[in-house]
Amino acid sequence: MMKTVVISPEIATYGAMLIGGVVREAGHEVALSTALAAGDAETVLLSLYSTQHLMDPAIREFVAGVRASGRPVYVGGPVSAYPEYILGEIGPDAVVVGEGEETVPRLLKEGVHPGLPGIAYCEEGRVVLTPPALPVSVERPLPLIPDTIGKQSIRGANAYIETHRGCIGACTFCQVPRFFGREIRSRDLDEIRKEVRAFREKGAVRLSVSGGTGSLYGYDGDLDTGAVIALLEMLAEELGPRNVSAPDIRVDAINDEILEAIRKYTIGWLFFGFESGSDEILRQMGKGVSTVQMHDAVEASRQHGLHVAGCFIVGYPTETEDDYQATKGFIEEEMLDDVFISVAEPIPRTPLAELVLKTPHEENPVYVPHTGEYRSLRFSEAEARYFDLSMHADLFKPTLHVVTDEVFNVYLSEARKQGDDVRRVTDLIERYDGAGGA
């Protein structure tokens, strides 16, 4: 038995809890932490979910310190899609590439070697990438749930639970179908129920369905409406409908029966990934939907009494002023209950990252200086659009939202932070995947 700690910085992610459960099932003593602290663990598993983690000095220093003590550090999580970056930036002993349920127990038992599928490591100054591990079964032991789970809040939920893997979409900015595949693998309903009860026993009050498209549960070429309804009904039985959310839905993955089930069995909110009000940008993003479908989805949702929030991306490398104005127009017309905005951040090895590499800085909105209304704030064009759209959306929400000095400063700070973050990631991508990169 080996003492192991699974560390998920700041947030106890579902993936970290899942790997913790798998390691426990393999017979090891395992703890889960959101702090960079190894304690007396013999092995550290670091679960990273953001490219920004690779540029965090605290994480770099932590990994170096643990390795200097003679203990191995293995990194997994969504960032494992680009293992060369991880090995080059924070220098762990190995990276678990892709789904880790089968690989991690073997890694703990066998150590790093070229015959172990699904890992990457450095040997004599070069990166060794072993053959990919096969897709794993979606049935698994119960996750390792921390006693503090009831205090955690991710968009109001204590945790997002995994009901299925994969996504049928092909969005250029998204990693999900590239990490889990485009085939939907759905979990057994009774197994999900056991997991929900385990979360509840640990103090979780509100749970959310997946972090992708919740209505794809049971999908096998078509929406399985009965499976989706059964899932939501079960969750409502276990938690109460006011403690269930299933917000993340594609506009082309709904029907009246599913919308009614969301109204009946959940908190009654939908978060549609609209991204843009421009059909041209939607096409370039690979969304596979049109603005007409977006308008129809809002109308259908409201007919069932649901609250509709929209997620938007500004500063896409090819976004023109006309494209941006179309997004403002969409928000004006629909008067969404809430709006979430992001500056387009290229996740490495996605089509968006490839597009960013092809786009000169002088044409990329995240670098182009803004010369319009907010020029005194010294924004890039992408930052100005984030700032402007944030205030614009407040004007068209159904309830009154006043842009006070405090709100103004929050938007100002977040615009600059997102711009800085995207430029840092872009620099990283250019160093590793650009011409002459590592």
N, C-alpha and C positions, 0 to 999 in steps of 0.2 A: 504494500500500500504506500502510495506517495502523497505527500502533502502538496496540494496544488491550490493556487488562487487564480480565479478568473476575474480580470479587471476590465470594467467597462466605464471609461472616464465620464464622470458627472451623472450619467443616466444608466440605470440598470436596464439594458436593452433586452428584448426577448431573445435575441440570438445568444447573448452571453448567458442568460438563464438556461437556455436550452443546452448549450455546451456544458454548463455546470452540471446539469442533470445527467447527461451522457457520461461525463467523467465520474460522477458519483456511482452510476450504475456499473461502471467498469471496476469498481472496488477501491477507488481512491478517496482520501479525505480531502474535501474540496470546500473552499469558501468563495463567496462572491463579494466583490468590492467595487465601489465607484470612485475610490481614492487611489492615487498612485502609491501604494504601500504593499510591499511583498511580505512583511512580517517574517514568520519562520517557514514560509512555503519553500519547498524544494524546487518547484517549477512554477513559472509564471505564464499564464495564458492571457494575452492582451487582445481584447476584442475592440477593434476600432471601426467606427461607422462614418467617419468624415475624412476627406482628404486634408482638411485643416489640421487634423491630429498629426500628420506627418511633418508639419512645420512647427509644432509646439515644442519649444526648448525644454519644458518640464518633462515631456514624454521622452525626448531624446536622452536627457540626463538620467531619467529613471531606468531606461533600458540599459544604458551604459553601466550604471551602478550595480544593477542586478547581475549583469554578466561579469562584471569585475569581481563579484563575490563568488563566482564559480557556478552560479545557477543558470539554467537555460531559460530563455524568453522566446516564446512562440507567439506570433501575431496572426490573427484571423479576423473575420468580419467582412463587410462589404468592400473595404479597401484592398482585400486580397486579389481583386480583379486586376490589379497592377502591381504584382509582387516586386518588380525591379525598383519601383519607387520606394517601397517600404525598406527593402534591403539597403538601398543607397542612402536613405534619409535618416532612419533610426537604428539600423543595424542589429536586428534580432538574430537569434540562431537559425530560425527558419520561419517561413510563412506558410500557413495552411491555406491553400488556394481553393476557393469555392466552398461548397458545402462540406462541413467538417465533422459530421457525426461519426463517420466511419474512420476518418483519418486521424483525428485527435487521440482516441484511445491507443491506436497503434503507435503514434508518435511518442506518447508517454511511455509506452512499453519498450519500443525498439530503438528510439532515438532517431536522429537524422541519418538517412542512408538513401542511395539512389533507387533502391527497389521499392520504396514506399510511394505509392501514387498520391498525387494531389498536394505536393509540397514544393517550395522553392527555397534555395539556400545558396550561400556563396562558398566557392571552393577555389582556392588559388587565384583569387581576384576575379573570378567569372561567376555569373549567375547560372545555377543548375536548376532547371525546371523539370520535374519528373512528369510522366504521363498523367493526364487528369484522372481523378477518381470518378467512379461511376455515380450517377445520380442516386441519392439515398432514398430509402423509404420515408414517407412522411409520418409514419407511426414511430413513436419514440417514448422513452421514459419521461416521467414528469419533470418539468424544469426545476432548477434550483432557485426557489423564490425567496428573496430576502425578507427578513422580518419587518423591514421598513417600507415594504411595497405600498402600503396604504397611504404613505406620505408623499409618494411620487406623483407628479402630474405631467402628463404629456398631452397637451391640448385638452386638459380636463379629465383625462383617463389615467388611472394608475398604471396601466400597461396596454400595449397593443398585442393581442394574441394572434398566433398564426393559425388560420383555418385551412389554408391551401398555399401552394407555391406555384410561381409562374405568372406570366401575364401575356395576353394575346396581342398587346399593343406593341408598337415599334417606335415609341417616342425617342427622338434623337438625343435627348438630354437625360434619359432615364437608364438606370443600370439594372433594374429588376429583371427584364426578360433576358438580359445578357448574363446575369448571375444565376438565375433559377430556371431559365429556359422559357419557351413560349407554350409548352404543354402544361395544362393545369393539373396539378396533383393535389387532390382534396383529401383531408383527413376524415376518419370515421367520426360520426357525430357523437357517439358515446365516449370516445377518447377525448374529444374536446370538452364534453361535459365534466369528465373527471378532472381535467386540467382547470376548468373554471372553478370547480369546488376547491381545488388546492389553492388557487389564488385567493379565493374568498376566506379560507381558513387562515391564511397568512395576513389577512387584514385588508385585502383589496376590496374596494367598494364599486368602482366603475371600470369596466373594461371596454376596449374598442376592438372591432374586427379588423385584423390585418392592417397593413400600411399601404396596401395596393388597392385593387378593385374588389371590394367585398362581395359584390354580386356575381363574381366568377366562381364562387364556391359551387362545386359539383359540375362545373362546365365540362362538356365533352362534345365540342363542335357547336353547341348551342347553349344558351342560358338554361340552367336547370332551376326553373322557378320554384318548384316544390322543395328542392334541397335548400335554397336560400331562405325560403319561408320557415322551414323546419329549424334551420340554424338560428335564426333570429328569435323564433318562438322559444327554443330551448334556453337561449341566453336570458330572455326575459323571465322565464320560469325560475332560473337560478339567481338572478341578480335584481329583478324588477326592471321594467322597461325604462324607468328614469335613470338607470345606471348602465345602460347599454348604448353604445354608439357604433354606427357602421357608416361613417361619413364619406369615405373616399370611394367615389363611384365614377366610372366613365359615362359620358352622356349617351353613348351607344350601347350601354349595358344595363338598361332599365326597361321596365314595362309597368303597367298599372298595378299588377299583382305585387311586384317587388316594392314599388313605392308605397303601396298601402301597408305592406308588412313593416316597412321602415317606420311609417307613421304609428303603427299599432304597438310595435315591440321595442322601439328605441327612443332616444331623446328627441328625434324628429328633425335632425339636421343633416344636410348633404353638403359635402365639399367637392364641387366639380373642378377638375383641372382644366379650366378654360384656356389658360395660358395667353391667348391673344384674341383680339377682336378682328384680326385680319386673316382672311382665308389664305392669302399667300404665305404668311408666316406659319399658319397651321400646317400647310402643305410641307413647308421646309422643315418643320419640327417633326414630321412623320406622325402627326396626331391621328390621322385616319378619320377625322370628323370635320364637319363644316360649321360655320357660324349659324346656319339655319338649324342644324341639329342642336346646337347649344341653346338657341332661343327656345326651341321646342321642349328641351329637357327642363328648362326653368319653368315654362308654362305648365308642363305635366306635373312637376313636383309641387307647384303651388296649388294645383287643383286638388292635391291630396293633403293640403294643409302643412306642408313641410317648409322649414326654413332653408334657404339656399345661400351658401357661401361660395365664393369663386376664388380660385388661385390663378394668379397671373405672373408671367415672366416678362420683364422688360430688358432691353439692352441685348437682345439676341443679335449676333454679329451682323445679320443682314436686315435688321429692323430699320425701316425708314421712318421719317416723320409722319407720313401718311398712315403707315401701319400702326404707329403709336396712337395717332388720333382715332383710328378705328377701334382700338381697345378702350379709349376714353368714351367713345360713343356707345359701345356695348354696355359699359357700366352705367351710363346715363339712362339708357333705355330700360335696363332690367332692374335697377335699384335693388341690388343684392343686399341680403341681411348682413353679410360681412365680406370682407375682401382681404386676401393675403397676397403679398407681392414679393417677388424675388428678382434680383438681378441675375441674368443667365450665368450660372456657374458651370463650367465644363468639367464633368467628371471624366477623368482619364479613360481612354480607350472607348469612349462613346463617339458616335458620329458628330455630336456637337464639339467635342474636343478636336476632332479632325478638321472641322470647319474653322475653329479658332486658329489652328495652326496655319491654315491657308489664308487667313485674313490679316493683312498688314495692320499694325497698331493704329496707323493714321486713318483706318477705315472702321476700326472696331469701337463701338459706342462706349465701351468701358475705359477706353484710353482717350477718345476724342474730347477735347475741352468743350464744355457747354458755353455757348455764347448768347443764349437767350435770356429769358426773364430772371433766371437765378444765377447769372454770371458772377455776381458779387460773392456768391457762396463758394465759388471755385470748384464746382462739380465737374465730373466727366458727364458726357451726355447720358450715359446709363444711370448714373446717380441722380441726375436731374429728373429723369423720367420716373424713377422710384419715388422720389420726393413729391413730385407733382401728382402722380397717380394716387399716392396715399391720401393727400388732401382732397383730391377730386372725388375719390370714392366716398369719403366722409360726407360730402355734400349730397350724395344721392342714396344714402342708406335710409331705410324707412323711418328710423328713429333719429332724433336730432343728435348730431355729433359736432361739437364746437371745437375748432382748432385753437386751443389755448396755447400760451407760451410753452407750457410743459409738453403738450402734444407736438408742437412745432419742433421742439428740441429733440424729442424722441425720434421723429422722422428724419431730422437732420443727421443725428448720430448714426442711425441705422443705415441711411443712404451711404454715408462715408464708410462705415464698417463693411457693408456688402461690396462696395467698389474695391476696397482694399483687399478683401478676401479673394475676390475673383481675380484680381491682378496677381496675387500671390500664387494662386493655383495655375493661372496661365503661365507664369514664369516657370513653375515646376514642370508643366507639360512641355514647354519649349525646351527645357534642359534635357528631358528624358526621351521625348518622342519627336522633337523638332529636327531639322536638318543638322546632322552632326551630333545628335543627342546621345546620351549614354545607352 
